[in-house]
Amino acid sequence: MADSRAFYATTPIYYVNAKPHLGHAYTTIIGDALCRWHRLLGDDVHFLTGTDEHGLKIQQAADAAGMAPQAFADSIAPLFADAWKRLNISNDDFIRTTESRHRLGVQKLLQACYDNGDIELDTYRGLYCVACEAYFTEDDLVEGNCPIHKKPVEQVQEENYFFRLSRYGDRLLQWYADHPGAIVPDYRMNEVIGFIKQGLLDFSISRTSFSWGIPLPWDDKHVTYVWFDALANYITAVGYGTDDDRFNRHWPVDFHMIGKDIIRFHCVYWPAMLMSAGLEPPKGWAVGGWLLVGGEKMSKTTGNVVNPLDLIDDIGVDGFRYYVLAETPYGADGDFTYEGLIGRYNSDLANNLGNLLSRVATVVGKKCDGIGPRPRPDSPLAVAAAEALAETTARWHEVQPSRALEATWQLIRATNAHLETNEPWKAEPGPDLDAVMGDALEALRIVAILASPAVPDTAQAVWERIGMTGAVADQRLPRDAQWGGYPGGVTVVKGDPLFPRRQL
């Protein structure tokens, strides 16, 4: 793979104070589908996820469970790894911040910023939310509570080391001016620029009031506090501090997939920290909204947490993945409802894709002796296929999975309409019937490739049922989605319904 383009994408690392929920699954599935798309492009993909296991919040959760922090983290982290396996997440690595490779990289990053003069000792007095692991001003609060968790904040005073973020405002503004497409959707860039222009405050990077964390290399009475620990996972996982060649291969990252609530830390704190350490900032951030339940963000506090594994028991892994990717434009908030989940499953998957495959396989079985004919070079569906390829590619490039899938599904709808117009189920066997069915099979072949990042198992099933061999994931774009690749003369199998209709 040495001559292929490296593509590196990350999810946030998730706190081990609670089990995986729908919000975690949302960002992870988006990242997975984007990485699967880039594998189709032939890129050398590295996809990272993991768990955030240090800090006061974890220590308190461990205390409440009557466990040591490491034992508590060891009990929760596998739940995330197992959930991602069940959701068919194709991550190449899973980092835990309690690993030695992470500690070594974090201490190297801290030392680099300290040596550059950007970390200094000071006394902090302020309002602190344990759940956020963030400080707030009085103006940030809503009725005296944390604006995110709606819980009271604590008055904190202690001697901390601070990162001098205030020195980086002009450099950050210049960097973003030089990289106008770095944050998608673009309106999130405006939010970041606005925040920087308000003036940046230095932030605390260490604590002495708890010990569950990574000690500062020059002062081991302090453990580093969240941002130098958590954010550094993106570089420590690819060799920073342990494997320079590997790090240079993958960094800077192409996309950090993040939620809008952590945009300040990822798009302001993080690039400044990297600049201080003499490292390149990320190439890009893809910022998602929240999947709300009943109009509120999911949280343990409000009790509205949805377990994604419960949903895949109802509609299958690919049914759930498709809903997450297709329902909400990436960047906007979505409101999860079970009715919406079942509705989209029935309309897009059962009625459109599933029904198309079933109709084609039935007619080929009855009228073509089960052998798929070749498509016509000048098929009316060839234009629809070319448009679907171009539009799907453009939308994945913008990290807009819902629009990419809509473009792919236009080819499914065009093929269903083509069958309705020609009514092959009424036709006699012969060249005209063969032409219609060959065209439909070729459209299904292309759909299988284009849809595979979203619904990998389903795409493989379609691929095999229409008589194709090998793995659909091994196809390469744009070459293998050009019209005319269906070989003909292969056996088409109907099989059970791909997506049996579901009732509420």
Residue, then its C-alpha position, 0 to 999 in steps of 0.5 A: m500500500a506504499d503508493s496509495r494515499a493515507f487516509y486517517a479518521t478518528t471518532p472521539i474517545y468515549y468516557v468509560n463512566a457509562k455504557p455505549h449509547l445511541g449518541h456514541a454509535y451515531t458518530t462511530i457509524i458515520g466515521d466507519a462509513l466514511c472510512r469504508w468509502h475511502r477504502l473503495l477509493g483505494d486509500d490506505v485507511h486508518f480508522l481509530t476509536g477508543t476510550d477515555e479512562h482518566g480523570l475525576k469523573i472516572q475516579q468518582a464513578a469507580d468509587a461509586a461502584g466500589m472498584a479501583p479506577q483501573a478495574f472499573a475502566d477494564s470493566i467498561a472499555p470492552l463494552f465499547a469494543d464489543a458494541w462496535k463489533r456488533l455494529n460492524i465497525s471497521n476500526d483499525d485500532f482501539i486506543r485506551t488512555t490507560e495504555s503505556r503507548h498513550r502515556l509516553g506520547v502524552q508526556k512527550l507532548l506536554q514536555a514539548c509545550y512546556d519547553n516552548g514556554d507555553i505551560e506555566l504554573d498559576t492559581y485557578r479559581g473558577l466554576y467547574c463541571v465535573a461531568c464536562e471536565a470543563y470550566f465555565t464563566e458565570d455568563d456560560l451558566v443557565e440558571g446557575n447550572c452547567p449549560i450541557h448537563k443542567k447540573p450545579v457547578e463547583q467552585v474550585q481553587e487550586e494551583n494548576y499548570f496552565f496552557r497559554l492559549s491566549r498566545y495563539g489567537d492570531r495564529l489560529l485565525q491565520w491558519y483557518a484563513d489559509h485552510p477555509g475548508a478545514i471544518v465541515p459543515d462550513y457554518r461550524m467554521n463560523e462558530v469557531i472563528g467567532f469564538i477565537k475572535q472573542g479572545l482566548l483564555d488560558f486553560s488549566i491542564s493539570r490537577t492535584s486534587f486527584s491522582w487518576g491520570i498521567p503525571l506531568p513529566w517535570d512535576d509528578k505532584h500534578v496529573t494532566y487534566v483532560w485535554f492534554d490526555a484525551l485529545a492526545n490519543y489521536i497522535t499517540a495511537v499512530g506512534y507519537g512518542t513511540d514510532d516516528d515513521r508510523f506517525n509521519r505516515h498518518w499525521p496530520v489526520d484527515f478528519h476528526m469526527i466530533g459532536k458539536d458540544i466538543i468543537r471548542f476543544h477540538c478546533v481551538y485548544w487542540p490545534a494550538m497545543l499542536m502548534s506549540a509542540g511543533l506539530e501540524p494541526p489536523k487537516g479537517w474536522a467533521v462536526g455532527g449535531w446530536l441525535l436527540v430523544g424527545g428533543e433532548k440530548m441523551s444523557k444518563t442524567t435525564g434517563n433518555v439513553v437509547n441502547p443501539l444494541d437493542l435496536i439492531d435486535d429489532i431491525g438488524v445491523d444494516g437496518f440500524r446503520y442505514y437509519v443513522l446515516a440516512e435520516t439526518p443531514y450530518g451537522a444538524d440535530g436529529d430527533f430519534t424516534y422508533e417510528g422514524l426508524i421503522g418508517r425509513y427501514n420499510s420505505d428505503l430498505a424493504n420497499n426500494l432496495g429489497n423489492l428491487l432485488s426480489r423482482v429482478a431475481t424472480v423474473v430472471g429465475k422464471k424467464c431467463d432460466g436463472i442466468g443473468p443477461r448482460p446489460r446494454p452499453d446504451s441502456p437508459l439506466a447508464v446515465a442514471a448510474a453515472e449520475a449516481l456515481a458522481e453525486t454519491t462521490a461528491r457527497w461523501h467528499e463533503v462528509q454528507p452521508s445522508r445526501a450520498l445515500e440519497a444519490t445512490w437510492q436515486l439509481i434504485r428508484a430509477t431502476n424500479a421505474h425502468l422495470e415498471t415501464n417495461e413490465p418484464w414480468k409480462a414479457e416473453p423470453g427473448p432479447d428484449l426481456d434479456a436487455v431489460m433484466g441485464d440493465a437492472l442487474e448492472a444497476l444492482r451491481i453498481v448500487a451494491i458498490l456505492a451502498s457498501p459503506a453504509v450497509p456492508d453485509t447487505a451489499q455483499a448479499v446483493w453482490e452474491r445473489i446477482g452472481m458476482t464473486g469476491a468481496v464487494a469491499d474489494q471493488r475500487l472507485p471510480r473504475d468498478a462502478q462504470w457502466g458495463g461491468y456485469p458479466g452476464g452468464v452467471t447464476v442469479v439467486k432469489g433467496d429470502p427477503l433482504f429486509p422483511r417489512r416491520q410493523l410498529 
